[in-house]
Amino acid sequence: MSIKEEVVKNSSRQVIRYAFTAMDDILAAHHGEKWKQYRKRWTDTQNINELSNIPLYLLLELNSFCNLRCKMCKHADDNQSMERESMSIEVFDKIIRECRDLDIPSINIGTGTECTLHPKFNEIVEKVKYSGAIDKFFLTNGTTLSENMINRIFTGEYERVEISVDAATRETYEKIRVNGNYEKLEKMILKLIDEKKKRRMNLPIIRLSFCVQNDNIDEIDMFYNKWENKVDLIEYQKVSSYPSADQILEPKVTKCLQPFNRMTINYRGDIFACCSILYQDRFCLGNIRDMSIYEAWHSEKMNKLRNSFINGNLIQHCRECLVSVYGGVN
């Protein structure tokens, strides 16, 4: 069976992964017992009746804007004249201090937008390591990467670098990732791979993602063949299909672990219970200027959301989100 057949036929999974290195073994060797305990705590979130005392994973959206207009993204129709906002260094520093005090094990910078466009990105990308997190993510579309930024990924001691690509050829890439430069992107990916080899390092884990859609479905195998064993991981993701306002559907899957293991903080400092960028604004827990990460995690609003999953009485935007990811039934 071809990779394309495996990906297309596997309708029950939102993400299909192909790993070329023993990633967990590499990270366990690097961080020792602390890594094993972190992954055990993560697995324990499957039991939603036993709540972790802290979020295990924090996602940070550093700014409100992106340089691309990818056709499947919420930023596809953004106007260039829209106000461009970025997280203040004061807010970022407060988050990092709290992460260190709470010993939060995993932090992701880059959720929702292109983090490298933050005006103080070079300062931020290295500061993350002072949180003490042992699973630091750096998520980017790769088009603004430079040799300087790649060096900072290593000095920032990131465990993972995740680059969204979605194509195996320039023609397809530019159809999907409008404003992107495929040649530059590929050059920077190869530079990152080469730099990792030169430094004789097992980290960061390099992941490339491919969001499957009509424009690129015929390049699934080509993409795999192009990057197999060059990077550590390839992920094929399904495009979510968001229900229209007049659709009344029940989700096929009613379980979501996100409120039990993670939170998101956006560029304004607003704190959310999950990473769903299209639905999270309906459920803001508060702002980091007025409440701590710990207070948000244990807030009455957050506990009510968790109880809605425990009791099977999901609130409406959670139903809509699960329908968008896993499909629904009338």
Secondary structure by P-SEA (a helix, b strand, c coil): ccaaaaaaacccccbbbbbccaaaaaaaaaccaaaaaaaaaaaaccccccccccccbbbbbcccccccccccccccccccccbbbbbcaaaaaaaaaaaaaacccbbbcccccccccccaaaaaaaacccccccbbbbbcccccccaaaaaaaaaacccbbbbbbccccaaaaaaccccccaaaaaaaaaaaaaaaaaacccccbbbbbbbcccccccaaaaaaaaccccccbbbbbbbbbbbcccccccccccccccccccbbbcccccccccccccccccccccccccccaaaaaacaaaaaaaaaaaaccccaaaaaaaaaaccccc
